[in-house]
């Protein structure tokens, strides 16, 4: 039985060196990501990945955080016993979920809560971008996620025979054309 409760783990979002899927520094504290993973998966991933497929992905995933950068230690595959899931993870899900976790974590990274209330961190060696910078980063991350999702859905549709647990009927074929038209539109959805 797997001890994994979410598909991606905080260490995978942060500690991949040049192979990582999010724009966070490799010295970033992964504990800032952890509390936001479930919400990121619910908000961005479970909207087009049905429960049965998601649960199977989680159940088959290696409980040890994956690592694809041998400069950071031995290579650890996310799905050592399922080549199709491993391909899906490395080519599509890893980067998408990393960015979803980054997006969901930004609010609490920029604005933190202490015993004296909410505050914006200020560092000695850099200038905090504040709330306006936070809004820019969130908008940019959201546009990236919206641009990535159609590519994932198209990949799943093109390879639906390999992923029978994915509910392809809703997204593949003539009646699904409107669902895959989202892209990087600057926040506007054109129909």
N, C-alpha and C positions, 0 to 999 in steps of 0.2 A: 504494500500500500504506500502510495506517495505521501510525503509530508508537505508537498507544495499546495498552497491554498489559492494562489493567484498564478496567472500564466507567466508573468515577468517578475523578477525579483529586483530589489533596489540596487544590489551590487551589479546587476547586468546593465542597468540604466547608466551607471556612473563609471564602473571600473573596467572598461574595455580598451583603454588606450586609444590608438588611432582607429580601432574597429568599432567604436561605440556608435550608438544610434541617436544620441542626444547631444546637444551642444554644451553640456556641462563639463567643467574642468575635471581632470582625473583625480584631483585632490578634494573634490566636492564631498561633503558629508552625506553618505547614502541614507542616513536616518532622516534626512529632510524629505526624502522621496517616499519612504516606506508607508506613511499614513495615507498617502494619496493614490496608491496603486489600485486598490479595489474600485475606487470612484472613477479613475481613469479608464479602467477596463469596462466598467458599466456604461460610462458615458460615450466612449468612442469605439469600443470593440464589440461589445455585446449587442450593439444596435444592428449588426449584420452577421454576427456569428451566433447561431442558435445554441441553446443550452446543451444539447446532447453533444454537439461537436466541441464546444468549449470544455465541457467536463472531461471528454476523452483527451483533449490536448493537455489539460492539467494533469490528469491521471498518468499519462505516459511520459510527462516531462521529468527530466533528471532533477532531483531535489537539490543537487549541488549547482550553484550558479554557473551558467555556461561561460566559457572563455574561448575566444577565437584568436587571441593575441599571445603567441608563445613567448613574447618578451615579458609577459606578466605571469608566467607559470605554464603548467601543462595545459594543452588544449582539452577543453571539456565540452562535449557536445550537449546540446539541449535535449536531443532525442537520439541517444546512441542506439536504440533498438528499432527506430522507425525512420528510414531514409526519406520518405515522402514528407513527414512532419518536419524533419530536420531541414529539408530544402525550403519548405514553406516558412519555417522560423527564420532562417538566415536571409532569405531573399525578400520576405514581405513583413512578417509579424514583428520581428525584433526591432527594427527601426521605427515602425509605426507605434508600437507600444511604448518604446523609450520616449518618443516625442509626446505621446499622450500623457505619460507620467510627468514629464517635464512641464507640460502645459498646466496640468492640475496642481503642480507643486509651486509654481511661480508666485502665487499670492502669498503663501506662507514663507517663502524664501525672502521676498522683498520686504514684506511687512510682518514682523514677528510680535508675539504677545509675551510680555513679561509681567512681573508682579505690579508694575506701575502702569500697565496698559499697553496699547499697541504702539510700536515704534518702527521706524525705518532705520536699518543698520547703517552706520557710517564707519568707514574704515580709514586707517591712517594713510594707506598707500593708493587709495582710489576714491573716486567720487561716486556716491550712490546715484542711480538714475531716477530714483523716486517713483511716485505713482505714475507719472506720464511715461517713464521708461518701462514700467511694468505693463501698462496698457499696450504699448508698442510691441513688447515681447510676446504678450498673450495673443494679440491680433495676428502677429506673424506666425506664431506656432499653430494657431487655429487654421490659418490659410494653408499652411504646409500639410496639416492633417487632412483637411478637406481635399487637397490635391492628391494625397497618397491613397485615400480610400478607394476611389474608382479603379486604380491600378490593382489593388488587392482583390477587389471583387471580380475584375476581368480575369485575373490569374486563376482565381477559384473557378470561375465559369469555364475557362479554357481547359481546366484540369479537373472538372467535377467528377469524373469517373474515379480519380485517385482519392477523392475525399467524400465518400458516400454519406458521411454523417452531417456534412454541411447541407443546409436547406437551400439548394440551388434554384428551386422553382420560383422563388420570390425575386431573384436577381438575374437569372439567365433567360434569354429568349425575348420574344417580341414584346410581351407585356411588361418587361422590366426596363425598357429603354429610358424612361424618365428617372429611374433610380440611380443610374450610373452617369448622369450628365453633370454631376457636381465636379468642380475643379477649382483652381486658384482664380477666384473672381473678384478679389478685393472685398469680400464680404457680401457681395450681391449674388443671388441665385437667379440666373436667367432661364426662362422656360421657353 
